[in-house]
Amino acid sequence: MTTPPPPSAATVAAAADVAARWMDFRRERLGVPGVQFAVRLGGQLVHSSAHGWADVEHGVALTTEHVFRVASHSKTFTATAVLALADAGRLRPDDAVAQHVPWVGTADAELGRATLRELLGHAAGVTRDGVDGDFWQLEGEFLDTDGLRGAVARGGSLVPRSSRFKYSNIGYSLLGLVVEAVTGTSYGEHLATITAPLGLCRTTSDLPAAGDLATGYSAAATGPRRPLRHPVTSAMAAATGFCSTAEDLTAWFSSHVPGRPGPLSEHSRRLAQRTEWTNDDDTTYGLGFIGQPCGQRRLVGHSGGFPGHITKSVVDPADSLAVTVLTNCIDGPASEFALGAVKLVDLLARHWSDVPAPADPEPFVERWADLWGVVDVVRAGNRLLVLSTDATDPAAHPKVLEVVDEHTVRVVEDSGFGDFAETWTRGRHADGTPTLRGSSGVTMVPLDRLAP
């Protein structure tokens, strides 16, 4: 299978616009309060949008400047800080954690022998969140340093080091203490020296946020959504405390693309992103970066789950394509949306045509609806694609249309169960409502004109 050529800026921008409309439709259908979405190509921002509400109760519309709790995205910042200190010769990835934070070895001798690299790759066999993790449902506070000591002392090491992948927020919290011990400053102060040169003006390692926080909401499955408070994460900031925006996060992940200006050496970028562990769901983990396949792409990035916010960022280092989706509810489909956006980029790139059409394709471009559902007719240059608006994967099973004349298009590609080689015709009802007689000869109208 040949590797597709890198997408153009025009293709990416068009695909991002299509993705934003699809996300907003799905957002409403799923009752998600708000979605923030950004895309960069080659480090340049090609799309940034916000949909829905930052605060439902007070009618505050979400903007691209609202800040989200991005949770485990924090691990990419912590890993970068540790590897940058290694680049500077101030520590070594194979240092034992107790070499920098001696009390860890006293509280748990085996964990004290864990290397920084083992902690970075979730290979230290350490407890995920300790025996009392109710701070995750906002009952009690996130752990401070004394709380970390207690969690480690009550049973930090659970499986042999480097025997398996075992995700751990406690492990990354300890890495935050290592950063403090090596630099002689607070974790937050040191991380600011990394983020500031990149222009990440709305990114902080914990509260206070550098902007208005989007209100987070509970899951729909537990009853009516309710607003949730924003807690300080204290000594767990290195694992889960970061606050940011979609624009900032796409800039952050773009700075980890090979050859681009960023905080790490080329060697450390490779070390962070290469596979340390492969998991049953086809995801991989490096040192602070999740890897996953998406079509022919290998994406790296991270997800985040915080009380009220679910978030996802991915970057394809080969094409320098970065996508971030932030949602402000605890069951937000951030991963679905981010991967769907990448798939739409590839779909439009595959079908894009700059060959002039016999007539203007634009009059066919619409969100059309009939009794059976809703579809989007979108442009891929001078070619048209028909996408299922309510699909979890909007790029799956598209129809491809070619313009015949100003009133007619022909189906030139579909699954075989549709209407290949048949024509769709554009017209109007007597009241002026636009129509498109499409699949199976059924007449569609714009969604906002569909009779209830």
C-alpha positions as CSV (number, residue, x, y, z in Angstrom):
1,M,0.0,0.0,0.0
2,T,1.5,3.3,-1.0
3,T,1.8,6.2,1.4
4,P,-0.4,9.1,0.4
5,P,1.2,12.4,-0.2
6,P,1.2,15.0,2.6
7,P,-2.1,17.0,2.6
8,S,-2.0,20.6,1.4
9,A,-3.0,23.5,3.7
10,A,-6.1,24.0,1.6
11,T,-7.2,20.3,2.1
12,V,-6.5,20.4,5.8
13,A,-8.4,23.7,6.2
14,A,-11.4,22.3,4.2
15,A,-11.4,19.1,6.2
16,A,-11.2,20.9,9.5
17,D,-14.3,23.0,8.5
18,V,-16.2,19.8,7.7
19,A,-15.0,18.2,10.9
20,A,-16.1,21.3,13.0
21,R,-19.7,21.1,11.5
22,W,-19.8,17.3,12.2
23,M,-18.6,17.8,15.8
24,D,-21.1,20.4,16.5
25,F,-23.9,18.2,15.2
26,R,-22.7,15.3,17.3
27,R,-22.2,17.6,20.2
28,E,-25.9,18.6,20.2
29,R,-27.1,15.0,19.6
30,L,-25.1,13.7,22.5
31,G,-25.8,16.6,24.9
32,V,-22.2,17.7,25.2
33,P,-22.1,21.2,26.5
34,G,-19.0,22.5,24.6
35,V,-16.3,21.5,22.2
36,Q,-13.1,23.4,21.4
37,F,-11.2,22.3,18.3
38,A,-7.9,23.4,16.7
39,V,-5.7,22.1,13.8
40,R,-2.1,23.0,12.8
41,L,-0.1,22.0,9.8
42,G,3.6,22.6,9.8
43,G,3.2,24.6,13.0
44,Q,0.7,27.0,11.4
45,L,-2.8,27.3,12.8
46,V,-5.2,26.4,10.0
47,H,-8.4,26.0,12.1
48,S,-9.7,27.1,15.5
49,S,-13.3,27.0,16.6
50,A,-15.5,26.6,19.7
51,H,-19.0,25.2,19.8
52,G,-21.7,25.2,22.4
53,W,-21.4,26.5,26.0
54,A,-18.7,27.2,28.5
55,D,-21.4,27.6,31.2
56,V,-24.8,26.3,30.5
57,E,-26.5,27.7,33.6
58,H,-25.3,31.3,32.9
59,G,-25.6,31.1,29.1
60,V,-21.9,31.7,28.5
61,A,-20.9,30.7,25.0
62,L,-17.7,28.8,24.6
63,T,-14.8,30.6,22.9
64,T,-11.4,29.6,21.6
65,E,-9.9,31.4,24.6
66,H,-11.7,29.4,27.3
67,V,-9.3,27.2,29.3
68,F,-9.8,23.5,30.0
69,R,-8.4,21.1,32.5
70,V,-6.4,18.8,30.2
71,A,-5.4,16.2,32.8
72,S,-3.0,13.6,31.6
73,H,-1.8,15.8,28.8
74,S,0.3,17.0,31.8
75,K,2.4,13.8,31.4
76,T,3.8,15.1,28.0
77,F,4.9,18.3,29.7
78,T,6.5,16.4,32.6
79,A,8.3,13.9,30.3
80,T,9.6,16.8,28.2
81,A,10.9,18.6,31.3
82,V,12.7,15.5,32.5
83,L,14.2,14.7,29.1
84,A,15.2,18.4,28.6
85,L,17.1,18.2,31.9
86,A,18.8,15.1,30.6
87,D,19.7,17.0,27.4
88,A,21.3,19.6,29.6
89,G,23.3,17.0,31.6
90,R,21.5,17.7,34.9
91,L,20.1,14.2,35.3
92,R,20.2,10.8,33.5
93,P,17.1,8.8,32.5
94,D,18.6,5.8,34.2
95,D,19.0,7.6,37.5
96,A,17.0,6.0,40.4
97,V,14.2,8.1,41.6
98,A,15.6,7.9,45.2
99,Q,18.8,9.5,44.0
100,H,16.8,12.8,43.6
101,V,13.9,12.2,46.1
102,P,15.5,10.1,48.9
103,W,12.3,9.6,50.9
104,V,10.9,7.4,48.2
105,G,13.5,4.8,48.9
106,T,12.8,5.0,52.6
107,A,9.1,4.6,52.1
108,D,9.4,1.8,49.4
109,A,12.8,0.4,48.7
110,E,11.8,-1.2,45.4
111,L,10.1,1.9,44.1
112,G,13.2,3.9,45.2
113,R,15.3,1.8,42.8
114,A,12.9,2.6,39.9
115,T,14.6,4.6,37.2
116,L,13.2,7.8,35.8
117,R,12.8,6.1,32.5
118,E,10.7,3.4,34.1
119,L,8.5,6.0,35.7
120,L,8.2,7.9,32.4
121,G,7.2,4.8,30.5
122,H,4.8,3.5,33.2
123,A,7.1,0.6,33.8
124,A,7.9,1.1,37.5
125,G,5.1,-1.2,38.7
126,V,3.8,1.6,41.0
127,T,0.2,2.0,42.2
128,R,-2.0,4.0,39.9
129,D,-3.6,6.5,42.3
130,G,-3.1,4.9,45.8
131,V,-5.7,3.2,47.8
132,D,-7.9,6.3,48.2
133,G,-8.6,7.9,44.9
134,D,-11.9,9.6,45.7
135,F,-10.4,13.0,44.8
136,W,-11.2,11.8,41.2
137,Q,-14.9,12.3,42.1
138,L,-14.2,15.5,44.0
139,E,-14.5,13.9,47.5
140,G,-11.4,15.1,49.2
141,E,-8.4,16.9,47.7
142,F,-5.7,15.8,45.3
143,L,-2.6,14.6,47.0
144,D,0.1,17.0,48.3
145,T,3.6,15.9,49.0
146,D,2.7,14.3,52.4
147,G,-0.2,12.6,50.6
148,L,2.2,11.2,48.1
149,R,4.5,9.9,50.9
150,G,1.5,8.2,52.4
151,A,0.4,6.6,49.2
152,V,3.9,5.3,48.5
153,A,4.3,4.0,52.1
154,R,0.9,2.2,52.0
155,G,2.0,0.2,49.0
156,G,3.7,1.9,46.1
157,S,5.3,-1.1,44.3
158,L,2.7,-3.6,43.2
159,V,4.4,-5.5,40.3
160,P,8.1,-6.1,39.4
161,R,9.7,-3.2,37.6
162,S,9.8,-3.3,33.8
163,S,7.6,-6.4,33.8
164,R,4.6,-4.8,32.2
165,F,2.9,-1.5,31.3
166,K,1.1,-0.2,34.4
167,Y,-0.2,3.4,34.1
168,S,0.4,5.5,37.2
169,N,-0.4,9.0,38.2
170,I,1.6,8.5,41.4
171,G,4.6,7.7,39.3
172,Y,4.3,10.9,37.3
173,S,3.7,12.9,40.5
174,L,7.0,11.6,41.8
175,L,8.7,12.8,38.5
176,G,7.3,16.3,39.3
177,L,9.3,16.1,42.6
178,V,12.4,15.1,40.7
179,V,12.1,18.2,38.5
180,E,11.8,20.3,41.7
181,A,14.8,18.6,43.3
182,V,17.0,19.0,40.2
183,T,16.1,22.6,39.4
184,G,15.7,24.0,42.9
185,T,12.4,25.7,41.8
186,S,8.8,24.7,42.0
187,Y,7.4,22.4,39.3
188,G,5.1,25.1,38.0
189,E,7.9,27.7,37.8
190,H,10.2,25.4,35.9
191,L,7.5,24.3,33.5
192,A,6.8,27.9,32.7
193,T,10.3,28.3,31.5
194,I,9.5,25.6,28.9
195,T,6.1,26.8,27.8
196,A,6.7,30.5,27.7
197,P,9.3,30.5,24.8
198,L,6.7,28.6,22.7
199,G,4.1,31.3,23.2
200,L,1.7,29.1,25.2
201,C,0.2,32.0,27.0
202,R,-2.9,30.2,28.2
203,T,-1.1,27.1,29.5
204,T,-0.4,26.6,33.2
205,S,0.6,23.5,35.2
206,D,-2.3,23.9,37.7
207,L,-4.7,26.6,39.0
208,P,-4.9,29.5,38.7
209,A,-5.7,29.2,35.0
210,A,-4.5,31.8,32.5
211,G,-8.0,32.6,31.4
212,D,-11.6,31.8,32.1
213,L,-12.2,28.1,32.8
214,A,-14.9,26.2,30.9
215,T,-17.3,24.8,33.5
216,G,-17.0,21.0,33.6
217,Y,-20.1,18.8,33.8
218,S,-21.0,15.3,35.1
219,A,-21.9,12.3,32.9
220,A,-25.3,12.1,31.2
221,A,-25.6,8.4,32.4
222,T,-25.7,9.5,36.0
223,G,-28.7,11.8,35.6
224,P,-29.1,15.5,34.5
225,R,-25.7,17.0,34.0
226,R,-24.5,19.1,36.9
227,P,-21.6,21.6,37.0
228,L,-18.4,20.4,38.8
229,R,-15.9,22.4,40.8
230,H,-12.3,22.9,39.7
231,P,-9.9,21.5,42.3
232,V,-6.2,22.3,42.7
233,T,-4.1,19.2,42.0
234,S,-1.2,20.1,44.3
235,A,1.7,17.5,44.1
236,M,-0.2,15.6,41.4
237,A,0.1,18.5,38.9
238,A,2.9,16.7,37.0
239,A,0.4,13.9,36.3
240,T,-2.9,15.7,35.8
241,G,-2.9,19.4,36.7
242,F,-2.4,21.3,33.4
243,C,-4.8,23.9,32.1
244,S,-4.7,24.8,28.4
245,T,-6.5,25.6,25.2
246,A,-6.8,23.7,21.9
247,E,-4.7,26.3,20.2
248,D,-1.9,26.1,22.8
249,L,-1.9,22.3,22.8
250,T,-1.6,22.0,19.0
251,A,1.4,24.4,19.2
252,W,2.8,22.2,22.0
253,F,2.6,19.0,20.1
254,S,3.9,20.7,16.9
255,S,7.0,21.6,18.8
256,H,7.7,17.9,19.2
257,V,7.8,17.3,15.4
258,P,11.3,16.4,14.2
259,G,13.1,19.3,12.7
260,R,10.9,22.0,14.3
261,P,12.0,24.4,17.0
262,G,11.1,22.9,20.4
263,P,12.3,22.1,23.9
264,L,13.9,18.7,23.2
265,S,16.9,17.5,21.2
266,E,16.2,15.3,18.2
267,H,17.4,12.3,20.2
268,S,15.1,13.0,23.1
269,R,12.1,13.5,20.7
270,R,12.8,10.1,19.3
271,L,13.2,8.6,22.7
272,A,9.9,10.1,23.9
273,Q,7.8,9.0,21.0
274,R,9.2,5.5,20.2
275,T,7.3,2.5,21.5
276,E,8.1,1.2,24.9
277,W,4.9,-0.8,25.4
278,T,2.2,-2.1,23.0
279,N,-1.3,-2.5,24.6
280,D,-4.2,-4.7,23.7
281,D,-6.1,-1.8,22.1
282,D,-3.3,-1.2,19.5
283,T,-2.1,1.9,21.4
284,T,1.5,2.2,22.4
285,Y,3.3,4.2,25.1
286,G,6.7,5.8,24.9
287,L,8.0,8.2,27.5
288,G,5.0,10.5,28.1
289,F,3.5,10.0,24.7
290,I,0.7,7.7,23.6
291,G,1.0,6.2,20.1
292,Q,-1.9,4.9,18.0
293,P,-2.6,4.0,14.4
294,C,-5.2,6.0,12.3
295,G,-5.5,4.6,8.8
296,Q,-2.0,4.7,7.4
297,R,-0.8,7.2,10.0
298,R,1.0,6.6,13.2
299,L,-0.1,9.3,15.6
300,V,1.4,10.3,18.9
301,G,0.0,12.5,21.6
302,H,-2.1,12.1,24.8
303,S,-5.6,12.0,26.2
304,G,-6.9,13.5,29.4
305,G,-9.7,12.7,31.8
306,F,-10.5,15.2,34.5
307,P,-13.7,15.6,36.6
308,G,-15.8,17.5,34.0
309,H,-13.3,17.5,31.1
310,I,-12.3,14.9,28.5
311,T,-9.6,15.9,26.1
312,K,-7.5,14.5,23.2
313,S,-4.5,15.7,21.2
314,V,-2.7,13.9,18.4
315,V,0.1,14.8,16.0
316,D,1.5,13.0,13.0
317,P,5.2,13.7,13.1
318,A,5.6,12.8,9.5
319,D,3.3,15.4,8.2
320,S,3.4,17.8,11.1
321,L,-0.4,17.6,11.4
322,A,-1.6,18.4,14.9
323,V,-5.2,18.1,16.2
324,T,-6.7,18.9,19.6
325,V,-10.3,18.5,20.8
326,L,-11.4,19.6,24.3
327,T,-14.8,18.8,25.8
328,N,-16.3,20.0,29.0
329,C,-18.2,16.9,30.3
330,I,-16.9,13.8,31.9
331,D,-18.2,11.6,29.0
332,G,-17.1,13.9,26.2
333,P,-16.2,12.1,22.9
334,A,-12.9,13.9,22.5
335,S,-11.1,10.9,21.1
336,E,-13.9,10.2,18.6
337,F,-13.8,13.8,17.4
338,A,-10.0,14.1,17.2
339,L,-9.5,10.9,15.2
340,G,-12.6,11.7,13.1
341,A,-10.9,15.0,12.1
342,V,-7.7,13.2,11.1
343,K,-9.7,10.7,9.0
344,L,-11.5,13.5,7.3
345,V,-8.2,15.1,6.3
346,D,-7.2,11.9,4.7
347,L,-10.5,11.4,3.0
348,L,-10.6,14.8,1.4
349,A,-6.9,14.5,0.4
350,R,-7.6,11.2,-1.3
351,H,-10.5,12.5,-3.3
352,W,-9.4,16.1,-3.8
353,S,-9.7,17.3,-7.4
354,D,-8.6,20.7,-8.9
355,V,-10.0,19.7,-12.3
356,P,-12.7,22.3,-13.2
357,A,-16.2,20.9,-12.9
358,P,-18.8,21.4,-15.7
359,A,-20.8,23.6,-13.3
360,D,-20.3,25.1,-9.8
361,P,-20.4,22.4,-7.2
362,E,-21.3,24.9,-4.4
363,P,-25.1,24.8,-4.9
364,F,-25.1,21.1,-3.9
365,V,-23.1,21.7,-0.7
366,E,-25.6,21.6,2.1
367,R,-26.7,19.6,5.2
368,W,-29.6,17.6,3.6
369,A,-32.2,15.6,5.5
370,D,-35.1,13.3,4.9
371,L,-37.1,10.7,6.9
372,W,-34.1,8.4,7.1
373,G,-31.6,10.9,8.5
374,V,-29.1,13.6,7.7
375,V,-26.1,13.8,5.3
376,D,-23.5,16.5,4.5
377,V,-22.6,17.1,0.9
378,V,-19.1,18.7,1.1
379,R,-16.5,19.8,-1.4
380,A,-13.1,18.1,-2.0
381,G,-11.9,20.8,-4.4
382,N,-14.2,20.4,-7.4
383,R,-15.5,17.0,-6.4
384,L,-18.3,16.3,-3.9
385,L,-18.5,13.8,-1.1
386,V,-21.6,12.7,0.8
387,L,-20.9,12.0,4.5
388,S,-23.1,10.6,7.2
389,T,-23.5,13.5,9.6
390,D,-24.4,11.4,12.7
391,A,-21.7,8.8,12.3
392,T,-19.0,8.2,14.9
393,D,-16.6,7.9,12.0
394,P,-17.6,10.6,9.4
395,A,-15.1,9.4,6.8
396,A,-16.5,5.8,6.7
397,H,-18.4,4.7,3.6
398,P,-18.6,8.1,1.8
399,K,-20.3,8.5,-1.6
400,V,-18.4,10.4,-4.2
401,L,-20.3,12.6,-6.6
402,E,-19.2,14.3,-9.8
403,V,-21.0,17.3,-11.2
404,V,-22.8,16.8,-14.5
405,D,-24.4,20.2,-14.8
406,E,-25.9,22.9,-12.7
407,H,-28.8,20.7,-11.6
408,T,-27.3,17.2,-11.7
409,V,-24.6,15.1,-10.0
410,R,-23.7,11.5,-10.6
411,V,-22.7,8.9,-8.0
412,V,-19.3,7.6,-9.1
413,E,-18.3,5.7,-5.9
414,D,-20.2,4.1,-3.1
415,S,-20.3,0.9,-1.1
416,G,-22.2,-1.1,-3.7
417,F,-25.3,-1.2,-1.6
418,G,-26.3,2.4,-2.6
419,D,-26.9,4.0,-6.0
420,F,-23.7,3.8,-7.9
421,A,-23.9,5.4,-11.4
422,E,-27.3,7.0,-10.7
423,T,-27.9,10.7,-10.8
424,W,-29.1,13.1,-8.1
425,T,-31.0,16.2,-9.2
426,R,-31.3,19.6,-7.5
427,G,-34.6,21.5,-7.6
428,R,-37.1,23.5,-5.5
429,H,-40.5,23.0,-3.8
430,A,-43.3,25.3,-4.7
431,D,-42.5,27.4,-1.6
432,G,-38.9,27.9,-2.7
433,T,-37.3,25.2,-0.4
434,P,-34.2,23.8,-2.1
435,T,-34.4,20.0,-2.8
436,L,-32.0,17.3,-3.8
437,R,-33.5,14.1,-5.1
438,G,-30.8,11.7,-3.9
439,S,-30.3,8.2,-2.7
440,S,-33.1,5.8,-3.7
441,G,-34.8,8.7,-5.5
442,V,-35.8,10.2,-2.1
443,T,-36.2,13.9,-2.0
444,M,-34.0,15.7,0.7
445,V,-34.3,19.3,1.9
446,P,-31.9,21.4,4.0
447,L,-32.1,20.1,7.6
448,D,-33.4,23.5,8.9
449,R,-36.3,23.3,6.4
450,L,-37.3,19.7,7.2
451,A,-40.9,19.5,8.4
452,P,-41.2,18.2,12.0
